[in-house]
Amino acid sequence: MSRSVLLQLARDSVHEVYEAKRTIDREQLLQIHPLLAEMIPTTINIYLKNELRGSATTQIGTLLDNIVLCAKKAVFEDKNFSPVVTSEYLECEIELTLHTPDGVMSERDNALIYEYEKQI
């Protein structure tokens, strides 16, 4: 099963840090997915073996900016946890929660290692 655009954006945001280079084409994403320009409060939680490993929430900014910022903060800057190292990250699940005017929407993806094992 393929990952949603929003969860893939969260994963790509973390990969930018691990790779130490910008890879997200903001203009192209906004052109293809105009919803990313909407102002939507966002929360991202990182789970390792079903235990919370990091979390970040932002109330201001576009959905695109919020996902990028929250993903990086949840993995690397949550003061309640040490930064997630690559070996842990491969086993982490990401949960994305959007606080929309119509209500709360949430989705969670599988760990990268789980997705890899399914493909073999």
Number of C-alpha atoms within 10 A of each C-alpha: 7 7 13 12 11 16 19 14 18 23 21 18 20 22 17 15 14 11 9 9 9 11 12 14 8 11 9 10 16 14 11 9 12 12 14 19 15 13 17 22 20 28 22 30 23 23 23 17 12 9 11 14 23 26 24 20 19 17 13 12 16 18 22 23 19 25 30 21 21 26 31 25 20 26 26 18 17 17 11 10 14 12 18 19 11 11 9 15 21 17 16 26 24 28 19 21 18 19 15 12 8 6 8 11 11 13 13 17 18 16 18 16 15 13 16 10 8 9 6 5
